[in-house]
């Protein structure tokens, strides 16, 4: 008798379980059917977004980047000839200068490079505020460009007699790269500016680092003489 009851109970539980599963299946199907239009619209929207991105990347962005690099070349030629005013505004041949390239192609790698060139151009022309503005906006990446950016900023701030900012940027420039020529040059500039500020302790440290890390560099060849000079002033 007890076995029959248990068997009957098990059969009832199985029936209830089947009914629940059927309800769940039906509920899920109903949800799909009721929201079919919404789901299709969402999937279609995603497809349009993906297609739009590929179209923009291949038909707009890449050609714009290529054109920007081409447009930059003539201004670079003027820059290399120290014709900084022409490089900024009128490099010739119908090509745009750095300033126009920044306006038209600011979001491209060439437009970003133009900001560095513009900053250095203004530095040579003696407009140190504009030099700082363009150099600050330049996004420097890699193992050399950050050092070049900070070094040029150090020069600009030094010319403005803002020696605290100059020292900070020379220090960043020296530490931002292992390139022997660039790092050594900025350790030397760092030490010399500390020396000018009569901060002989920090000047000595900069010259010692120059000697230890880059003894065979052009700047490093002067390290012993610089160390000797600063040491004599500390006594």
C-alpha positions, -999 to +999 in steps of 0.1 A: +000+000+000+027+024+010+046+015-022+015+024-043+012+057-026+049+065-032+046+055-068+015+077-072+032+106-056+061+103-078+039+102-109+021+133-097+054+151-091+066+141-126+033+155-141+037+188-122+074+191-133+064+185-169+037+211-167+061+237-152+086+230-179+060+234-206+049+267-191+085+279-191+090+269-227+058+285-237+066+317-217+100+320-234+084+314-268+058+340-261+085+365-251+104+359-283+072+363-304+060+394-285+094+411-289+103+398-323+102+433-339+123+448-311+150+421-313+152+424-351+155+462-348+183+459-322+202+434-343+197+455-374+209+486-356+241+467-344+247+456-380+244+492-393+268+505-366+294+479-375+290+485-412+292+522-406+324+520-386+341+499-412+329+523-439+342+553-420+375+537-411+382+526-447+366+554-467+372+585-445+397+579-416+425+561-435+424+583-466+424+614-443+454+601-424+473+594-457+465+628-471+475+645-438+509+629-439+514+640-475+503+676-467+528+677-438+558+669-459+564+704-474+562+721-440+587+696-426+611+705-454+609+742-445+613+733-408+645+713-416+659+744-434+652+765-403+625+785-422+602+784-392+578+811-403+572+795-437+568+761-420+541+775-398+520+793-424+533+791-460+557+763-469+550+769-506+537+748-535+502+752-523+508+731-493+494+740-458+517+750-430+517+734-396+490+756-382+466+748-410+474+711-407+465+712-370+432+728-378+423+704-406+438+672-394+442+676-357+429+642-349+454+623-372+490+613-364+502+640-388+481+666-371+496+656-338+531+657-352+524+692-365+517+703-329+553+694-320+568+711-350+547+742-344+558+743-308+595+740-317+590+766-345+576+791-321+604+783-297+630+793-323+610+824-332+609+835-296+572+832-290+576+810-259+539+811-248+527+797-281+556+772-280+544+759-247+508+757-258+515+736-288+540+714-271+517+707-242+489+697-267+513+673-285+506+636-275+541+621-272+544+583-272+573+559-275+608+559-262+621+592-277+592+616-284+583+622-247+619+632-240+619+656-270+586+671-258+598+677-223+632+689-234+616+715-257+593+726-229+623+729-206+639+752-232+607+773-235+603+777-197+639+785-193+637+813-218+607+826-199+628+826-167+604+801-152+633+780-139+612+758-116+592+746-146+623+743-168+641+721-142+610+699-139+608+694-177+645+688-181+644+662-154+615+645-171+633+646-205+664+631-191+645+602-174+620+596-203+645+579-226+676+557-227+686+573-260+722+582-252+724+615-272+690+629-259+692+617-223+728+629-219+720+663-234+692+669-209+712+657-179+737+683-189+711+710-193+695+700-160+729+702-141+738+735-157+705+751-148+708+738-112+743+753-112+729+786-124+704+786-095+734+779-072+718+746-063+752+729-064+741+697-047+715+688-074+738+701-101+765+677-089+740+648-088+729+655-124+765+657-137+775+625-118+745+607-134+757+620-168+792+606-162+780+573-149+753+565-175+765+582-206+803+587-204+810+583-241+782+606-253+790+641-266+776+657-235+791+631-213+826+640-223+822+672-204+810+655-173+843+654-155+850+691-161+815+700-149+817+679-118+851+695-109+837+730-114+806+724-092+826+707-066+850+736-063+820+760-057+807+738-029+839+742-009 
